[in-house]
Each structure stands twice: as C-alpha cells, then as structure tokens.
C-alpha cells in the first residue's frame, strides 16, 4: 500500500527496516489450528506465529476456542515476548485457535487494530474472530454503508469492515456469511475466521496472498500463510487453499467449496523474491530454489568478470550463490549482518540516517580491498540504501562494483498488502537503468527481466503489479488515505 502524504509528515523521522535493506517491508502472517479434541493450542499458535515472525514484527495476537468460548490476546512486539507475558497459559488451551503477526502499512498502529479482531453478541460473548493477510481496496463506501445501517466501528482497519460484514450475515450461518460478504469486497485477502464451532479459511479469487493447509493427525488441521509454519508445529503439508476457495473445518471434519464463479491464480511474485522464508513452499514452488535460479539467470543474462560475488543478507544470498555457481566466481559472505538490530530507529539528522546502514551491514574490508565485486540484492526500492552500501564497499577498497537485482525494476507501489513507498519515492519509476547506474556509482547494473522471472516461476499466473503497474484487481477504486488493516 502506498503511503499518504499525511503519513510521511507524521513519520518523517521514523525509519523502519525497509529503509535499512531497501526492500519492500513485510505483510502479515496468519496461523490457525482446529481439532475435534483438546490440544495444546497455546504452544501450537506460539510456534506457528514464531515461524511467521518475518512477515510482521510490530504486534501479534491470537484467539482460542475453549469449551465453546472464544478468548483473545493481543500485544505489541515480537511473538516470544508477547507469549512470555502470559501468566496463566491454561486459559488459552482448547481445541482451536487462530493467530496473526502484524505489520502496519499506513500509520495507525493503535492496539484496537491488532489482530485477530472479534465480534460479540448482545450477551457480550465473542461469536466471531478473524485474522487477515492482505488489503481491501473499496473500504470507504462499505464502511459508509454499514454505518448508515447502524453498525458501529471500533477500529480503523479494512479488516474490521470484513469482520462487520461477516457479522451482519452471521445469522445465516458462517458459510453463507462469508459467501455473502466476499461479494462486496475487492482486493487481496487470505483470511481465517473462528466461530464457537468452526474454523473457516478463504482466499480472494486471485489468491494474491498465500495460505496452505497441513495435517497434524486425522482429526487436527493446521492452516498458515507459509509451509514453514506447518513444519514448526510438526504438521504434514496437505495442499494450498485454492484461489476463491472456502475451507470449513469442524468436529465433523474438513469441507471445501469454491465461492466464486470465476477464479484466476495471481499470487504475488514478491513472495518468491523476498517475503517468504526460503524454506517455504508456496503453490508447489520452493522459494529458495527460485532465488538460487534467479542468480543463475542474472549471470546468463548479464555476465561480468569479477573476483568475488556477495549477497546482501539475507534474501540476496541465495541469488548470489546461484550467480557464483554458474559464473565460477567465488561466493564470499563478506557482508556481516547485525542480527540484533531493532525494527525501527528515530533518526533526526541526514548524516545519522545514512549511518543506520552500517548498523545493520558491515563489510570485512580485508576480503574486499582491491577486488572486483558483484553484489546482489533481492530488489532496489528507493535506492538510498543501495547507494549507501556501494559507498561502504568503495570505502573498504573495492576496485569495481557490479550491482545485480534479483527482481525487475519496481516502478509502481503495491496496494494489495505490501508496504512499498509512493511512486515518487520508487527510484526505478523516475530513472532508467543507465541513470540509476550513475546514481549508485557502480560499474554496471542489471535487473532480472520480467520475462526471465516468469520463466523461472513457470507461468504468468502471478501478480507483477509493482513491476508493470498492472494489477489483477481494479486499482482505480483504491483509496490511499484509508488505514490498512494488515
């Protein structure tokens, strides 16, 4: 989602991790489990969300179904810190649960937007809880209509609009409520919904955000944004939730229904380039393998003579290894990453903002001095961090620097659940490759082409919107000043 001008004004001195690595920032992660018998829901959700921590580090939360009652816990910060703060874990032991790791794309980070969001009945009993990865784009008309109908809102997120829609139709049953609600919403969404009897999962008709299913035993099902979370809890991967599919899990078992007349798979290509953990398999494609092959293809596409290849940790490293494998140029892990760096900094001066990069990445100068270097990153977004990184390598004595990007040029912001800047801040939107090469002060520069990326992914059934400006949904109805509910 692109930021509004008001957001930049309010947060002009806050620099989060996407400033440090010049990559789009994470989306969110969702995790759920349902069993016909009582299980250790507390530990399962903790392990599952921890495995999805890379998808959001600002806040987390979960809802547990215990003896027919839903209880919810939400807290700012990392998963393990949040779970450590819970004194009475027995309160969150039941037969089903959903959880969420959160990254906010547009400013409003108040606790009332932390997920899962839940709805109560007239007896103050929670009847529905939902966790959402994605971004809805037609939220203001929906909110206006629901408010006219007397429905009150407690938060400022698109997720709450989805919650209130489903709540509105809930008397018809959760399955019908979901089917009716998705007729009114547009955008990207993978959703888990927990009621007093069922766990429901559903994806938008393009399947833009990932969601998969695993099995712990014949009576226990697990759902997660990525397969690495299934591995974390010992679940066996079963399959992906299909675009436009609704999964219903209750004590009777597992049921499925396609709830859209037309579906067209268009999962986000950036899941493979950057977002997904490398050990995750999404839509039958291993993220690590795509990253390795992108490096191989970069050399074939734009060969160069050099002494060493280095990758920007972490997501640039597999591509650097692939580049090294095909080129024969040795891969050297000479960029050292500070693993303990915080998510964000308040940095009031430009001089210190530039130095933030050194806090996260620092070179081993002795391995760089006098050498011709190929440096590979997953992407170039604003270009500011890439420029600073090149300067660091020059100061360490690099004789030549050849920059390669494992993604095509990013020319358009995402409004479907990824934190990318406004188009005016995307450097490839205003500079061609030669101009960007001169800006970065490198000896050569290249990006993997969209054609090569499509070939590596095996099809065009992906969203390439940030590379082309063309999206699988109608971006004309997107309203950038409305807060996102990621």
N, C-alpha and C positions, 0 to 999 in steps of 0.2 A: 504494500500500500504506500502511495507516495504521501509525504508529509505536507501538511498545510503550512502556509507562511506563519500563522499564529504559533504553530508548534515550534518552528525554528526560533521564533522570537523568545518563547518561553524557555527554550532549552539550548540557547546558543553556546553556553559554556559546558554543557554536558556532552561527554564523548564516550560512547559505548563501544563495545568490542568491534563493531563493524568499522569503526574508524581505525582500529589497530590493525586489522588484517585486510581492509579494503574489499571485503566480500559482503554480499547481502547477509543480513542478520537472520537468525533462526526464525522458524514459525512457532508452532506449538506441538506438543506431543500428547496423545491420548492413549489410555490403557483401561481395559476392563476385564472382568472375570465373572463367570456365573457357574454355579454348581447346584446340583439338586440336593446336596448335603452341606453341612457346615465345613468350612475350610479356613485356613489361616489367611484371611483377606488382608489383614494388616501388613503382613510380610510380603505377600504377593504384589500388592499395589506398590509398596515401598521399592521392591526390587525392579518392578516393571517401569516405574517412573524414573528411577535412578538410571536405568538403561537408556531412557529417552531424555536425559538431562540436557544433552546437546541441542535439543530442539527448543529450549527455553529455560532461562535461569532466573527470571525475575520473581516468580511465585509458583506455588503448586498447591494442589488440593485434591481431595477425594471424597466420595460418598460411599457409604457401606450400607448394604441391606442386611439387617439382623432381626430375625424373628418378625418379619413383615414390616419393620420400621426402617426408614432411611435417615441416617445421620451423616453430617458433612463437616469436614475440617479443611480450612484453607489458611495459608500463611505466606507471607513474603519470604523470598530467599530460596536457597537450594533444597533439594529433596531431603537429603540426610539431616540437615539442620532442622527442617520442619518436623520430620518424624521423631527426632530426638526430643523435641519439646513436648511430646505427648506422654503424659504420666500414666494414664490408665488405658493401655492398649486393648484390654478386653472389651472396651466399648466399641471397638472397630473390628470385631471378629464376627463374621456372619457367613452368608452363602453367596454373596455377590457384591461387586464394587466397581466403580469407575473412577478414574483419576486423570489429572491434567497437569502438564508443565507449561508454564505461560511465558510468552514474550509479547509485550505490547508493541503494536506498530504505530500508535499515534497518541502519545501523550497522557491519557487518563489512566493512571496506574493505581487508582484507589482500590481498596480491598473489596468493595462491592462488585468490581469487575473480575475478581479472581474466580476461577472455575474449579469445580463444577458449579453452575448456577442451579437453583432449585425453586420449585413452586409448592405452595402449601394450599390446603383446602380450608374451608370455613372453620374446621376444628383445630387449626394450627398444626396439622400433620403434613409432613412432606410427602407428596404424591408423585413427584417427578423431579429428576435431577439430570442435567445434561452436560457433556463436555464436547467441545467443538474445536477442530483444527480447520482453519480456512478463513474466508472473508466473504460476507454477503455484500452486495453492491446496490441493492434497491431498498435500503433500510428506512430512509426517512418517510417515504409515502406509507410504508407498512406501519411504522410507529404512529404516524398521524392518524391513520385509520383506526388502529387499535385503541388509541387514546380517546377518539371520538366515541368508541363503543364502551368507554368507561374502564378500560384496563389500565392499571397503574404500573409504572416502571420504577424500579429501584436502582437501576444501574444505567450506564451509557453505552452499552455494547450491542453489537449486532447479534451476539449470542442470546441476549435476553429477548430480543424480538422473536427469534426462533423458539425460545422457551415459551413465551406467552402465546405464540400461535399454536403450538402443540397443546398447551394447557387449555386453550379455548376449545379445542376439538376433543379433548381427552374423554369427556363423557361418552363419545362414540367408540372408545377403546383405543389403546395406544397405537395399534397398527393403522387404523383409519385416521387417527390424529396426525400421524407422520405423513401419510399419503396425501391428506388434505393440505397440510402445511407446506410441503415442498412445491405444491402448485403455485404458491405465492412468492417464493423466494428465488433469487438468482445469485449466482456466484460460485465460490468453491467451498465445499464443506464435506468433511468426514466427521460423523457425529456418533457419540454413544449416549443413549438415554436409558436411565434406570427408573423403573417403577417399583411398586411394592410386590410385584410378581414376576417381572420380566426384565431382560436386558435387550435393548434394541440397538442395532448399528445400521447406519445408512450413509451412502455417498451420493454426491451430486452426479448428474447424468454423464459428466465428462470424467469423473474420477480424478480430479486435479490433485487432490491431496490423498496420500496413501492410507490404507487401512487393511490389515490382514487378520487372519483367524488361525488360532492354534488350539491344540487339544492337550489337556493335562491327563485326563482319564476319560472313560466313556461317558462320564456324567459332568465333566468340567471343561468349559470352553474359555478361551482367552482371546481377547482382541487387542490390537496395538497398532500404532502408527507404523512401526517398523518391526521386522522379524527379529532384530537383536533383543527386543524386549521379551519375545517368546522364549528365546534362548536363556535369558536371565532368570526366568522362573521355571525352566525345565519343561516347557511346553513344546510339543511337536508341531511344526508348521503344517497347516492343513491347506489353506489357499488364501488368495486375496479376496476381499469383498469387492464385487464387481461394480463398475460404474452404474449408478442408478439402481443398485440393489439394496433391499432392506433385509437384514438378518434378525430373526426373532429367536431368543433363547429363553426358555422357561423350564420348569420342572418336568415337562413332557419331552423336552429335547430341543433339537435345532431345526428351524424352519427358515425358508428363504422365499423372497418374492421380488421380482423386478417391478419397480413402481413408476417407471417412465416408459412412454410409448417408444421414444427414440433415445438411444444412448450412443455416445461416440467417445471412446477412450482418449483422453488427452492429459495424462498425468504430467506433472511439472518436470521438465527436463533437468531443472536445477537440483532435484532430489539426488540425481546420479552424480552431478558435477561437484556438489558441495554439501547439501543438507544432511543426507542420510549418513549414518555411521557406515564406515567401509565394510563392516561385516554383515550389513543388512542386505537382504534380497527383496527387491521391490518389483512387482509384476514380472517375476521369474528372471530378473536381471540382477546380478551381483554388482553392487556399487563399486567395490574395489576393482573389479575387472574392467569396468568402464573407464575408471580413472587411469588404470595402467595402460589400457589401449589408447586412450586419448593422448598420452605421452608418446607412445609409439607412432601414432598418426601425425603428431606435431613434427616429429623429425622427418618423416616421409614427406610431409607437406612443405617443410621449410628447413632443409638440412643446414648445418653450420659446423665449422671446425672449432673445437674448444678443448680446454684441459679438464674441466670438471662440470658436472651437472648438479645443481642444488634445487631442492624444492622448498617452497615456503610452507612451514608446518601449519596444520597437519595435512590438510586436504590437497596441497600441492605436491606432497611427497610421492604418492603412488604414480602420478603423471611423470615426475622426474625419474623415477625408477624405470618406467616404461621407455622414456626417451633414451636413457642410458643403455637399456637392453638392446635397442635397435641400432643406436648410433655407435656403440662401443666406447663412448666417452664415460669415464668412471663417475658413478654417483657418489657424492660426498655429503654427509649430513652436517654441514658446517654452519647452519643457522640454528642457534640454540634458543629454544622457546622456554620462557618462564611459565611453568605450569601453575603457579600460584597467583597469577595476576587476577585482580578483581574484574567484575563485569564492566564497571564504568569508573570514570575519573571526572572530577571537577577541575578543569584546567583553564585559568583565566587569560593566559598570555599565549600568543602565537609561538614564541620561542619554545615554551614548555610543551605546547601541543605537539610540536614536531618531535620533541624528545620522548614522547609517550611510546613511539615505535620501538625505541631502544629498550624500554622496559619489558616489552614482550619478546622481541627478537634481537639477538646479538650475534655477530659472526665470530668464528675462530679465525683471527686475522692471519695466522701463520699458514693456513691452508688456502688462503685467497691471494696473498700478495704476489703480484707479477703474473697472474694466471688469467686465461680467457675463460669466462664463466657463462654458462647457460643457466638462467634462473627461471623456474616455472612456478606459477601461481594458478590457483583454480579460476581466478577471474580478475578483472580490473574494473572497479566501480567508479569511484571519484577520481582515482589516480594519485591522490595525495600521499597515501601510504606507500604505494609502489614507487613514487618519486623519492620519498624519504629512504626507502630500502635501497634503492640504487645508489643514493648518496652515501649510505653507510658502507656499502660494498666498495665504492670508489675510495672512501677514506681508509678502508682496510687494505688497499693496494691493488684492487682488481685492474688488470690491463685492458680487458674488453668485457662488456656485459651484453649478453643477448637475452632478451626477455621474451618468454612464451606464456600465453594464456590458454588454459585447458577449457575455456569456454569461448564462444564467439563474443564479439563486442556487445556490451549491454547498452542499448540505445533507448530503452523505454522502461518506466517504472512498473513494478508489479502492484496490482490492486486485488490480488487473489490470495493473500495470506502471507506475503513475504515483505520484510522491511527493506525496501530499496528507496533511494532518495528521489526527490523530484527530478524530472527530466533535465532541468537546467544544471543539476549537480552531477549528472552522469557524463563523464568526460568523453566517452565514445559517441555521445549524441551530438557533440559540437566539434570534435576533432576527428579527422581521418587518421589512418594508420601512420602515415608519414609525420603528420603534425604531432601525434601522440608520442612517436619515437623521439622527436626532438624535445618535447616537453619532459619526457622521462630522462633524457640524456643517455640513451642506450645506443649500442652499435647496430642493433637490429631488433625488430619487434614483429611478432606474429600472433594471431589468434587461430584456434582451430575453427574451421569453417562450419557453417550450419549444415552443409551437405555432408561433411565428414562426421559431424556429430550424429546426424540422422542415421547414417550408415552404421555407426558404432552401436546405436540404440536399437537398430534392426527395423525401424519403421518411422513413419511420420506421426504416429499416434501419441503425440506429446504436446504439451503447451510450450511453445517457443516465444511467447509474447514479449519477454524482456529483450530478446534478440531481434525481433521483427516489428514489434508494435501491433501485432495482430493476435487477438486473444480468442479463446473458444467461447467466451460469453460477451455480451453487449456492454463494452466499456463506456458507452455514451451515457449510461444511467448511473455511472459511478459518482459518488459524492465525497470528495476528499476531506471535507471538514467534519465529517461524522466520525466519531471514535470507533475504532475497530475492536471487536470482541475476541481477538485471539487470546 
